[in-house]
Amino acid sequence: EFYDFFINTIIVTVGTVVVSISIGCLAGYSLARYSGYASVVILIAALAFRALPRLTFILPFYSIGNALNLLDTRFLVILTLVAVNQPFTIWMLRSFFMDIPKDLEESAMVDGANRLTAFRKVIIPIMWPGIISTALFSLLLAYNEFLLVRILTQTNWTLPVAISRFTGGEDPRHLTLAAAAAVSATIPIVIVILFFQKNLVKGLAA
């Protein structure tokens, strides 16, 4: 049963990170290069949504999931976590794109590349440390999410919700199970952080 919850956690976390980073890269790049009034409005709106507490998102997403028959599905959890974490990824990636000179993509466009090709072949390779840093923060936010997962699912829980089952009751064995589950849930994150340690340090330094 713990293995099933772990698989749910991996699917939800990876799905959230992939979608958030894909949208965040395109949005962050666009907002970094466009200096019009609309970009300021979008950034302020994103910051306002980021400042809202988790409880604000529960009722609308619960209503959407109920109307579309998506309650207790991984898709709804991924959709909700992407919506909650997207302002963070946009702001963070935009700050990295702002530090990259426009001359690089303009030189590629002079050589015949369109903007999307220049973005994909010139900007993204330079941006890898920043992308990995943002992805790791998004991973931690999605991996450790408790409240939204607990409300939107009844059986397809992730590890933080599953571990909470062992913290109640009078049986002392539950505490041992909770401790073992917490350590088991922490190990994958430690491995990921150690594997991407150099990129994380480069991204944070940048």
C-alpha positions in Angstrom: 0.0 0.0 0.0 2.9 2.4 0.8 4.3 1.6 -2.7 1.0 2.6 -4.3 1.1 5.9 -2.5 4.7 6.4 -3.5 3.8 5.8 -7.2 1.0 8.3 -6.9 3.5 10.8 -5.4 6.0 10.3 -8.2 3.3 10.7 -11.0 1.8 13.8 -9.4 5.3 15.4 -8.7 6.8 14.7 -12.1 3.6 15.8 -13.9 3.5 19.1 -11.9 7.2 19.8 -12.5 7.0 19.1 -16.2 3.9 21.2 -16.8 5.0 24.0 -14.5 8.5 24.3 -16.0 7.2 24.1 -19.6 4.7 26.9 -19.1 7.1 28.8 -16.8 9.9 28.8 -19.4 7.7 30.2 -22.1 6.0 32.7 -19.9 9.2 33.8 -18.1 11.0 34.3 -21.4 8.1 36.3 -22.9 7.8 38.5 -19.8 11.6 39.0 -19.7 11.7 40.2 -23.3 8.4 42.1 -23.4 8.5 45.4 -21.5 5.0 46.6 -22.2 2.2 47.5 -19.7 0.6 44.0 -20.0 3.7 42.3 -18.6 3.5 44.4 -15.5 -0.1 43.5 -15.0 0.6 39.8 -15.5 3.5 39.8 -13.0 1.5 41.6 -10.4 -1.5 39.3 -10.9 0.8 36.3 -10.6 2.3 37.7 -7.4 -1.2 38.3 -6.0 -2.2 34.7 -6.7 1.0 33.5 -5.1 0.2 35.5 -2.0 -3.2 33.8 -1.5 -3.4 31.0 1.1 -4.0 27.4 0.1 -7.5 27.5 1.4 -8.5 29.9 -1.3 -8.0 27.4 -4.0 -9.8 24.4 -2.4 -13.4 25.4 -3.1 -13.1 26.4 -6.7 -11.0 23.4 -7.7 -13.2 21.1 -5.7 -16.2 22.5 -7.6 -14.4 22.1 -10.9 -13.4 18.5 -10.1 -16.9 17.6 -9.0 -18.5 19.1 -12.1 -16.1 17.3 -14.4 -16.1 14.1 -12.4 -12.3 14.4 -11.7 -12.4 14.1 -7.9 -9.9 11.6 -6.5 -7.8 11.6 -9.7 -4.2 12.4 -10.2 -5.0 14.8 -13.1 -7.0 17.1 -10.8 -4.2 17.2 -8.3 -1.6 18.0 -10.9 -3.8 20.7 -12.4 -4.3 22.3 -9.0 -0.6 22.1 -8.0 0.4 23.6 -11.3 -2.0 26.5 -10.8 -0.8 27.1 -7.3 2.9 26.9 -8.1 2.9 28.5 -11.5 3.3 32.1 -10.3 6.5 31.1 -8.4 8.0 29.4 -11.5 7.2 32.4 -13.7 8.8 34.9 -11.4 11.9 32.8 -10.7 12.5 31.9 -14.4 11.9 35.4 -15.5 14.6 36.6 -13.2 17.0 34.1 -14.8 16.0 35.2 -18.4 16.5 38.8 -17.5 20.2 38.1 -16.9 20.7 36.6 -20.4 21.7 39.3 -23.0 19.3 39.8 -25.9 22.3 39.8 -28.2 22.6 36.0 -28.1 19.2 35.2 -29.6 19.4 38.2 -31.9 22.6 36.8 -33.3 20.9 33.4 -33.9 18.0 35.2 -35.6 20.4 37.0 -37.9 21.9 33.6 -38.8 18.4 32.5 -39.9 16.8 31.0 -36.8 13.3 32.1 -35.8 12.6 33.2 -32.2 11.4 29.8 -31.1 14.5 28.1 -32.5 16.8 30.6 -30.9 15.0 30.1 -27.6 15.3 26.4 -27.8 18.9 26.0 -29.1 20.6 29.1 -27.6 18.8 30.3 -24.5 17.6 27.0 -23.0 21.2 25.5 -22.9 22.4 28.6 -21.0 19.4 28.5 -18.7 19.8 24.9 -17.5 21.1 25.8 -14.0 18.2 28.2 -13.5 15.7 25.7 -14.9 16.9 22.9 -12.7 16.9 25.1 -9.6 13.3 26.2 -10.3 12.3 22.6 -11.0 13.7 21.4 -7.7 11.8 24.0 -5.8 8.6 23.1 -7.7 9.4 19.4 -7.0 9.6 20.1 -3.2 6.4 22.1 -3.2 4.5 19.4 -5.1 6.1 16.5 -3.2 5.3 17.9 0.2 1.8 19.2 -0.5 -0.8 18.0 2.1 -3.9 20.1 2.3 -4.9 20.2 -1.4 -4.3 16.5 -1.9 -6.2 15.6 1.2 -9.3 17.5 0.2 -9.3 16.6 -3.5 -8.6 12.9 -3.2 -10.1 10.1 -1.1 -7.9 7.2 -2.2 -5.2 8.4 -4.6 -3.2 10.0 -1.8 0.4 11.1 -1.9 2.9 10.3 0.8 2.4 13.3 3.1 -1.3 12.4 3.3 -0.7 8.7 3.6 1.9 9.2 6.4 -0.7 11.2 8.4 -2.7 8.0 8.8 0.0 6.7 11.1 0.2 9.7 13.4 -3.1 9.2 15.2 -4.5 6.5 17.4 -3.3 5.0 20.7 -1.3 2.1 19.2 2.4 2.9 19.7 3.3 0.9 16.6 1.7 3.7 14.5 4.5 6.0 15.6 7.1 3.6 14.4 5.3 3.2 11.1 5.1 7.0 10.7 8.8 7.4 11.4 9.7 4.7 8.9 7.4 6.1 6.3 8.8 9.6 6.8 12.4 8.4 6.3 11.4 6.4 3.2 9.6 9.4 1.8 12.7 11.6 2.4 15.3 9.3 0.7 14.2 10.0 -2.9 14.3 13.7 -2.4 17.8 13.5 -0.8 19.0 11.5 -3.8 17.6 14.0 -6.3 19.1 17.0 -4.5 22.5 15.2 -4.3 22.4 14.3 -8.0 21.6 17.9 -9.1 23.6 19.6 -6.4 26.1 21.4 -8.8 23.3 22.7 -11.0 21.3 23.8 -7.9 24.2 25.8 -6.5 24.9 27.4 -9.9 21.3 28.4 -10.3 21.0 29.8 -6.8 24.3 31.7 -7.2 23.0 33.2 -10.5 
